[in-house]
Amino acid sequence: MRFDDSLATILSADTATPFGAQTAWRQLIDLISRGRVPADPPMLTRLAELRETVAEGVRVASARILSSGRPPVALVAFFAQDTMAVAATVLRSVKLADDEWLAILPALTPRTRSILRHRRDLSETVIRGLESFGPVDFVLPNMSRPAEAPPPVASPLEAAPEPEQPEPVVAPEPVAEAEPVSVLLDPLPTQAATPFVALGQVARSLPFMAEAMRHAPPPVAPPRYEIADLVARIDAFNQRREETTDATPDHAGPAHFDFDTDANGLILGVEGITRGPLVGVSIAETAMQGLAQFDGVAMGAFRRRSGFRDARLEIGGSSAAAGSWRVSAMPFFDPASGRYAGYRGSGRRPRRDEMANVVAGVPDTSSSDSLRQLVHELRTPANAVAGFAELIEAELLGPVAPVYRDRASAIRAMASDLLASIEDLDTAARIEGHVLELRPTIVPLVPLIQRVLAELRPLAELRRAEIRFDPSYATLSALADDRACERLLTRLFSVLLSNCVVGERLSASLSVDQGMAALRIDRPLALTVEADAALLSEAGDEEHRDGAPLLGTGFSLRLIDKLGGEMGGGLTIGLHRLVLALPIGKDQHVGQASIA
């Protein structure tokens, strides 16, 4: 009677206050977990009433106590229907029999079942039971439909098998006869609440299409595009570039040789290269001697019997010694008599900065070609990611939950930034390889600048900055490629806005200076580099700012300067402002005053 009286006191306690509800909750959970009170529907109903008043932290503490023991399965099912924090605390470590796990699995949600999938102490029977829910749990939910009410607490336990039965009976509420795996591809299960019908669904409903799919071979997975392969190719490209930085076209054979001459300057011995082209050649002659020819430095030193350094030697033919050399030698004397006996010296291949016979106008395009090929391979997957994200965001493949639309929008924005950086790399490679194609035309500058600033307004709002443009020279035009000029101005204004501090305002104006159209813009306070040093800086930004270019401010400014130089102008960075110069259109040279 004493226990019944205490139980009646708990059930009839005043739970209007949070303290009273928490006390009754803890006492009732303690009695049920120890088996002194059965976890029947009346007790679970009372707990459900108390749950609305008890704070979540108290419920989590109770769940933590349950997880360390062997509570009744009905009480575990009750806690599993609580918030994710409470349910996860219980399901991470609670101990139940296999038939009890199978009984409550249908009552769990995909999120709570995912907690059990990470446990490593469950039996094979329970793991197979979890795998049967895979086709249902792994389908993206349609968030446009209202959430259905959870099943009653006691429903999974009413169909629970007796402990002595060898084969458990699973409740029929969920989809037990697992839907086919094609549910991952067929949007029918998640589109019942919307009038939208995808084009693929209409095509699959046609009789001849269904017959063709029935006889079609199983689909083959497309080849995976491994990012690691791309990184390896970038590393290989950088390594090849470093290896060939100091190499010359003539550096195909030996790089050093030693020689000695007699008193008349004739070369008698050679070590390190083929002897034939040099033996018998005189360092005192500047004329062609067979396949070899010295310059006047060696001849002048021989006449004075003095040493010489880095004299030029050209060897023709197809032997390993062919090519350009730099020769240094010193006279030597007979130790016994002290008389002059000849020269002893060595030769080496010239460095790149010492080459005087490089043909002007014929650039080495191997590096730029490799970079352009790499850029092309980067552009392909980036376009694919951006396109697929746009399909998801626009719901062209079917209805998508709002959370996935937001993620697709963020992915599309990041892919757009990546594509812009790829275009910058491609432009830089074309400039380096002297293959950038420009079609000069008359480009009105004021409308173009106003349109670019309007497109960059979201970036200005993000940085909380502003560029005020003074359209005084409304009729001023530039002689430049229209697309390249738009890209040039977009990159310039975006770099300046990304370097602005909060509340900073920059002024921009157009003028004519020394026959060029000059766009003057105030220099941001955060652009701390000194004058033109920014164009020579290879380092990126010290910190990543919102809206900052992916390749860094230094790279963007160098690209702007080089692209402007390709159009006949350039970029000048002063202490207080930046000046972008472009050639004026031919019809405006007359009548324009030069403003300093």
C-alpha positions in Angstrom: 0.0 0.0 0.0 2.9 2.3 0.7 4.2 1.9 -2.8 0.8 2.3 -4.4 0.2 5.5 -2.3 3.6 6.9 -3.5 2.7 6.1 -7.1 -0.7 7.7 -6.8 1.0 10.7 -5.3 3.3 11.0 -8.3 0.4 10.6 -10.8 -1.7 13.2 -9.1 1.0 15.6 -8.3 0.7 19.3 -9.3 2.7 19.7 -12.5 1.6 23.2 -13.3 5.0 24.5 -12.3 8.3 23.5 -14.0 9.7 22.2 -10.7 6.7 20.0 -10.0 6.7 18.6 -13.5 10.5 17.8 -13.4 10.1 16.1 -10.0 7.3 13.9 -11.2 9.1 13.2 -14.4 12.3 12.0 -12.7 10.4 9.9 -10.2 8.3 8.2 -12.8 11.3 7.5 -15.1 13.1 6.0 -12.2 10.3 3.7 -11.3 9.7 2.5 -14.9 13.5 2.0 -15.6 13.8 -0.2 -12.5 10.8 -2.3 -13.4 8.7 -1.3 -10.5 6.1 0.3 -12.7 5.2 -1.3 -16.1 5.8 0.8 -19.3 2.1 0.5 -20.3 0.1 3.0 -22.3 -1.3 4.9 -19.3 2.3 5.5 -17.9 3.6 6.5 -21.3 0.7 8.9 -21.8 1.5 10.5 -18.4 5.1 10.9 -19.5 4.0 12.5 -22.8 2.0 15.0 -20.8 5.0 15.8 -18.6 7.4 16.1 -21.6 5.7 19.3 -22.7 6.6 21.0 -19.4 10.0 19.4 -18.6 13.1 21.2 -20.1 15.1 19.5 -22.8 18.2 19.5 -20.6 16.4 17.5 -17.9 15.1 15.0 -20.5 18.7 14.6 -21.9 20.0 13.9 -18.4 17.3 11.2 -17.9 18.2 9.7 -21.3 21.8 9.5 -20.3 20.8 7.5 -17.1 18.7 5.2 -19.2 21.5 4.5 -21.8 23.7 3.0 -19.0 21.1 0.3 -18.0 18.6 -2.1 -19.5 15.3 -0.1 -19.6 12.1 -1.5 -21.0 11.8 -1.4 -24.8 8.6 0.7 -24.6 10.5 3.4 -22.6 13.3 3.4 -25.2 10.8 3.8 -28.0 9.2 6.7 -26.1 12.6 8.5 -25.7 13.5 7.8 -29.4 10.4 9.9 -30.4 11.7 12.9 -28.5 14.0 15.6 -30.0 17.2 14.6 -31.7 19.4 15.5 -28.8 17.3 13.3 -26.4 16.9 10.4 -28.9 20.6 10.4 -29.8 21.6 10.2 -26.1 19.6 7.0 -25.6 20.2 5.3 -29.0 24.0 5.7 -28.9 24.6 3.2 -26.1 21.4 1.6 -24.8 21.4 -2.2 -24.6 18.4 -4.1 -26.0 17.7 -7.6 -27.2 17.7 -8.3 -30.9 13.9 -8.9 -31.0 13.4 -5.6 -29.1 15.5 -3.7 -31.6 13.6 -5.2 -34.5 10.3 -4.2 -32.8 11.2 -0.5 -32.5 13.1 0.0 -35.8 9.8 0.8 -37.7 8.9 3.5 -35.2 12.3 5.3 -35.7 12.9 8.1 -38.2 15.6 8.0 -40.9 17.7 10.4 -38.7 17.4 8.2 -35.6 18.1 5.0 -37.5 21.2 6.7 -38.9 22.5 6.8 -35.3 22.2 3.1 -35.0 24.0 2.6 -38.3 27.1 4.1 -36.7 27.1 1.6 -33.8 29.5 -1.3 -33.9 28.1 -3.4 -31.1 24.8 -4.5 -32.8 24.3 -8.1 -33.9 24.0 -9.2 -37.5 20.3 -9.6 -37.2 19.8 -6.0 -36.2 22.2 -4.8 -38.9 20.2 -6.7 -41.6 17.0 -5.1 -40.2 18.6 -1.6 -40.6 19.7 -2.5 -44.1 16.1 -3.3 -45.1 15.3 0.4 -44.5 18.1 1.6 -46.8 16.0 2.4 -49.9 13.6 4.5 -47.8 16.2 6.2 -45.6 18.5 7.3 -48.4 15.9 9.1 -50.5 16.0 12.9 -50.2 12.8 14.0 -48.5 10.4 16.3 -50.2 10.2 19.2 -47.8 7.3 20.9 -49.6 5.0 18.3 -48.1 3.8 18.8 -44.5 5.4 16.5 -42.0 3.2 13.5 -41.1 2.4 12.9 -37.5 4.6 10.3 -35.8 3.1 6.8 -35.2 1.6 6.1 -31.8 4.1 5.1 -29.1 2.6 1.6 -28.5 2.0 0.7 -32.2 5.4 -1.0 -32.7 5.2 -2.9 -29.5 1.7 -4.3 -30.0 3.1 -6.4 -32.9 6.3 -7.3 -31.0 6.9 -11.1 -30.9 7.1 -13.1 -27.7 10.7 -13.7 -26.4 10.4 -17.4 -27.0 9.5 -17.1 -30.7 12.5 -17.7 -32.9 11.4 -15.5 -35.8 10.5 -11.8 -34.9 7.5 -10.2 -36.5 8.1 -6.7 -37.7 5.2 -4.2 -37.5 3.5 -3.4 -40.8 3.5 0.4 -40.5 6.6 1.2 -42.7 7.4 -0.1 -46.1 8.6 -3.6 -45.1 8.6 -5.2 -48.5 11.4 -2.8 -49.5 10.7 -0.7 -52.5 13.0 -1.4 -55.4 16.3 0.3 -55.6 15.0 2.3 -58.6 13.3 4.5 -56.1 16.6 6.4 -56.0 16.1 7.3 -59.7 12.4 7.5 -60.0 10.9 10.7 -58.5 7.4 9.3 -58.2 7.5 8.6 -54.4 8.4 12.2 -53.5 6.2 14.0 -56.0 2.7 13.0 -55.0 2.0 16.4 -53.3 2.9 18.6 -56.2 1.5 19.1 -59.7 5.0 19.2 -61.2 5.7 16.3 -63.5 9.3 15.8 -64.6 10.1 15.1 -68.3 11.9 11.9 -67.4 8.8 10.7 -65.6 6.6 11.3 -68.6 9.1 9.5 -70.9 9.2 6.5 -68.6 5.4 6.2 -68.6 5.3 5.6 -72.4 4.7 1.9 -73.3 7.6 1.7 -75.9 10.0 3.4 -73.5 9.1 1.0 -70.7 9.7 -2.0 -73.1 13.0 -0.6 -74.2 14.1 -0.1 -70.6 13.1 -3.6 -69.7 15.4 -5.0 -72.4 18.2 -2.5 -71.9 21.4 -3.6 -70.3 22.2 -2.4 -66.8 23.7 1.1 -66.8 27.4 1.4 -66.5 28.8 3.9 -64.0 30.5 6.8 -65.7 34.2 7.2 -65.2 35.1 9.1 -62.0 36.9 12.4 -62.2 39.5 12.1 -59.5 40.7 15.5 -58.0 43.9 13.7 -57.0 44.7 13.1 -60.6 44.3 16.8 -61.4 46.5 17.8 -58.4 49.2 15.3 -59.6 49.2 16.9 -63.0 49.5 20.4 -61.6 52.5 19.2 -59.5 54.1 17.6 -62.5 53.6 20.8 -64.5 55.2 22.9 -61.8 58.2 20.5 -61.6 58.8 20.5 -65.3 58.6 24.3 -65.3 61.2 24.5 -62.5 63.5 22.1 -64.2 63.5 24.0 -67.5 63.7 27.5 -66.0 67.4 27.8 -66.2 67.9 25.5 -69.2 68.7 26.7 -72.7 67.9 25.1 -76.0 71.6 24.2 -76.4 71.7 22.4 -73.1 71.1 19.0 -74.6 74.6 17.5 -74.1 77.6 18.1 -71.8 77.6 21.4 -69.8 81.4 21.8 -69.1 84.7 21.0 -70.7 88.4 21.8 -70.0 91.1 22.7 -72.5 94.8 23.8 -72.8 96.7 25.5 -75.6 100.2 25.9 -76.7 102.2 29.2 -76.8 100.5 30.1 -80.2 97.0 29.7 -78.8 96.2 26.4 -80.6 94.0 24.1 -78.6 95.9 20.8 -78.0 93.8 18.9 -75.5 90.1 18.9 -74.7 88.3 16.9 -71.9 84.6 16.7 -71.3 83.2 17.1 -74.9 84.0 15.7 -78.3 87.5 16.8 -79.2 87.2 17.0 -83.0 85.5 20.5 -83.3 88.1 22.2 -81.0 91.5 20.5 -81.4 93.7 22.7 -83.7 91.4 25.8 -83.2 93.2 29.0 -82.2 91.8 31.3 -79.5 93.7 34.2 -81.2 91.5 34.1 -84.3 88.0 35.5 -84.6 87.3 34.0 -88.0 85.4 30.7 -88.5 87.8 27.8 -88.0 86.1 24.7 -89.2 83.0 24.3 -86.9 84.3 26.6 -84.1 84.5 30.4 -83.8 85.8 32.6 -80.9 84.9 36.2 -80.3 87.3 39.1 -79.9 87.5 38.8 -76.1 89.8 35.8 -76.3 91.9 37.3 -79.1 92.5 40.6 -77.2 93.5 38.7 -74.0 95.9 36.5 -76.0 97.7 39.5 -77.4 98.2 40.9 -73.9 99.0 37.4 -72.5 96.3 38.1 -69.9 93.4 36.0 -68.7 89.9 36.4 -70.0 86.5 35.4 -68.7 83.2 34.5 -70.4 84.4 34.8 -74.0 81.8 33.5 -76.5 82.4 30.3 -78.4 80.1 28.9 -81.1 80.4 25.3 -82.3 78.5 24.1 -85.2 77.6 20.6 -86.4 75.4 18.0 -84.8 77.8 16.6 -82.1 77.3 16.8 -78.4 79.6 19.9 -78.3 77.5 21.9 -80.7 75.9 25.1 -79.5 76.9 28.2 -77.5 79.6 28.2 -74.8 81.2 30.7 -72.4 85.0 30.2 -72.2 87.4 31.4 -69.4 91.1 30.8 -69.4 94.4 32.0 -67.7 98.0 31.9 -69.1 100.4 29.5 -67.5 104.2 29.6 -67.5 107.1 27.1 -67.4 108.1 26.6 -63.8 111.8 26.1 -64.6 112.3 29.1 -67.0 109.3 31.2 -66.2 108.5 31.6 -69.9 105.0 31.8 -71.2 103.7 28.3 -72.3 100.1 28.7 -73.3 96.5 28.9 -71.8 94.5 26.6 -69.6 90.8 27.1 -69.2 87.3 25.7 -69.2 84.0 26.3 -71.0 80.4 26.2 -69.8 76.9 26.5 -71.3 75.5 30.1 -71.1 72.7 31.0 -68.8 69.4 32.3 -70.2 70.3 35.9 -69.3 73.6 35.6 -71.2 72.0 34.5 -74.5 72.5 37.1 -77.2 71.3 35.1 -80.2 67.7 34.6 -79.1 65.4 35.4 -82.0 63.1 38.3 -81.1 59.4 37.8 -81.5 59.6 34.0 -81.2 58.4 33.3 -77.7 58.8 30.0 -75.9 55.2 28.9 -75.8 55.7 25.5 -74.2 54.9 26.7 -70.7 51.9 28.8 -71.8 50.5 25.9 -73.9 50.8 23.5 -71.0 49.0 26.1 -68.8 46.2 26.5 -71.3 45.7 22.8 -71.5 45.6 22.6 -67.8 43.1 25.4 -67.7 40.9 23.6 -70.2 40.9 20.5 -68.0 39.9 22.6 -65.0 37.1 24.4 -66.9 35.4 21.1 -67.9 34.6 19.8 -64.4 33.8 23.3 -63.1 31.2 23.8 -65.8 29.7 20.5 -65.0 29.4 21.3 -61.3 27.9 24.7 -62.1 25.4 23.3 -64.6 24.2 20.5 -62.4 23.9 22.9 -59.4 21.8 25.2 -61.6 19.5 22.3 -62.6 18.9 21.4 -58.9 18.3 25.1 -58.0 15.8 25.6 -60.8 14.1 22.2 -60.0 14.4 21.1 -63.7 14.9 17.5 -62.5 12.0 17.6 -60.1 10.9 19.2 -56.8 13.8 19.8 -54.4 13.7 20.5 -50.7 14.5 24.2 -49.8 17.6 23.2 -47.9 19.0 21.5 -51.0 18.1 24.4 -53.2 20.0 26.7 -50.9 23.0 24.4 -51.0 22.8 24.2 -54.8 22.7 28.0 -55.0 25.8 28.2 -52.8 27.6 25.6 -55.0 26.7 27.4 -58.2 28.0 30.7 -56.8 31.3 29.1 -55.8 31.6 27.4 -59.2 31.0 30.8 -60.9 33.9 32.3 -58.9 36.1 29.3 -59.8 35.2 29.7 -63.5 36.1 33.4 -63.3 39.5 32.5 -61.9 39.9 29.9 -64.6 39.2 32.5 -67.3 41.8 34.8 -65.7 44.3 32.0 -65.9 43.5 31.4 -69.5 43.8 35.1 -70.3 47.2 35.2 -68.5 48.4 32.1 -70.4 47.3 33.6 -73.8 49.1 36.8 -73.0 52.3 34.9 -72.0 52.1 32.9 -75.2 51.4 35.9 -77.4 48.2 34.3 -78.7 45.6 36.6 -77.2 43.3 37.7 -80.0 41.9 41.2 -79.7 39.5 43.0 -82.1 39.8 46.7 -81.5 36.6 48.7 -81.8 35.1 52.0 -80.5 33.9 51.3 -76.9 32.0 54.0 -75.1 33.5 54.1 -71.6 30.8 55.8 -69.5 27.9 53.4 -70.2 30.3 50.4 -69.8 31.6 51.7 -66.4 28.1 52.4 -65.2 26.9 48.9 -66.2 29.9 47.2 -64.5 29.3 49.1 -61.3 25.7 48.1 -61.3 26.6 44.5 -61.7 29.0 44.7 -58.8 26.5 46.3 -56.5 26.0 43.0 -54.5 29.7 42.9 -53.8 29.6 46.6 -52.7 26.8 45.8 -50.3 28.7 42.8 -49.0 31.7 44.9 -48.3 29.5 47.9 -47.3 31.6 50.1 -49.6 30.9 52.4 -52.6 32.5 53.6 -55.7 31.2 57.0 -56.9 31.8 57.5 -60.6 31.8 61.0 -62.1 30.5 60.8 -65.7 32.0 64.1 -66.8 33.4 62.9 -70.1 30.2 61.3 -71.3 31.3 61.0 -74.9 34.8 59.6 -74.2 35.4 56.3 -76.0 38.4 53.8 -76.1 39.9 52.0 -79.0 39.9 48.4 -77.5 38.3 45.0 -77.7 34.8 45.4 -76.1 34.8 42.0 -74.3 38.4 42.4 -73.0 37.6 46.0 -71.9 34.6 44.8 -70.0 36.6 42.1 -68.3 39.3 44.6 -67.5 37.0 47.0 -65.8 35.1 44.2 -64.0 38.3 42.8 -62.5 39.6 46.3 -61.6 36.5 47.4 -59.7 36.0 44.0 -58.0 39.6 44.0 -56.7 39.2 47.5 -55.4 35.9 46.8 -53.7 37.2 43.6 -52.1 40.0 45.7 -50.5 37.7 48.3 -49.1 37.1 48.7 -45.4 33.6 49.1 -44.0 32.1 52.4 -45.0 34.8 53.3 -47.4 33.9 55.4 -50.5 36.1 55.6 -53.6 35.9 58.2 -56.3 36.3 57.4 -60.0 36.6 59.8 -62.9 37.4 59.8 -66.6 39.8 62.3 -68.2 42.2 62.6 -71.1 45.9 62.5 -70.3 48.6 62.5 -73.0 46.3 61.3 -75.7 45.0 58.4 -73.6 41.7 57.8 -71.9 42.6 57.7 -68.1 40.3 56.2 -65.5 41.4 57.5 -62.1 40.2 55.6 -59.0 41.0 56.3 -55.3 43.3 53.7 -53.8 41.6 51.6 -51.0 43.1 51.9 -47.5 43.6 48.1 -47.2 45.8 48.0 -50.3 49.0 48.6 -48.4 51.5 47.7 -51.1 53.8 50.6 -52.2 53.2 51.9 -55.7 53.9 49.4 -58.5 55.3 46.7 -56.1 51.8 45.1 -56.2 52.4 44.1 -59.8 55.6 42.3 -58.8 54.3 40.5 -55.7 53.7 36.8 -56.2 52.2 36.3 -52.7 48.4 36.1 -52.2 46.4 38.1 -49.8 47.3 37.9 -46.1 43.8 37.0 -45.3 40.8 35.9 -47.2 38.2 38.6 -47.4 34.6 38.3 -48.5 34.4 38.8 -52.3 38.2 38.8 -52.7 39.6 37.2 -55.9 40.5 33.6 -55.5 43.9 34.1 -57.1 44.9 37.0 -54.9 45.0 40.8 -55.3 48.6 40.8 -56.7 47.7 38.4 -59.5 44.6 40.3 -60.5 46.5 43.6 -60.6 49.3 42.1 -62.8 46.6 40.6 -65.1 44.9 44.0 -65.4 48.2 45.7 -66.2 49.2 43.1 -68.8 45.7 43.0 -70.4 45.7 46.8 -70.5 49.2 46.7 -72.1 47.9 44.3 -74.8 45.3 47.0 -75.7 47.9 49.8 -75.8 47.5 51.1 -72.3 48.4 49.9 -68.8 47.8 50.3 -65.1 49.7 52.7 -62.8 49.5 52.4 -59.0 50.2 55.6 -57.1 50.2 56.4 -53.4 46.7 57.8 -53.5 45.0 56.5 -56.7 45.2 54.0 -59.5 45.2 55.1 -63.1 44.0 52.8 -66.0 45.0 54.1 -69.4 43.5 53.0 -72.6 43.9 54.4 -76.1 41.3 56.9 -77.3 39.1 56.1 -80.2 40.4 57.6 -83.5 37.4 59.9 -84.0 38.1 61.6 -80.6 41.8 62.6 -80.9 40.9 65.9 -82.3 39.5 68.5 -79.9 40.4 66.8 -76.6 42.5 68.7 -74.2 45.2 67.1 -72.1 44.7 67.2 -68.4 47.6 66.5 -66.1 
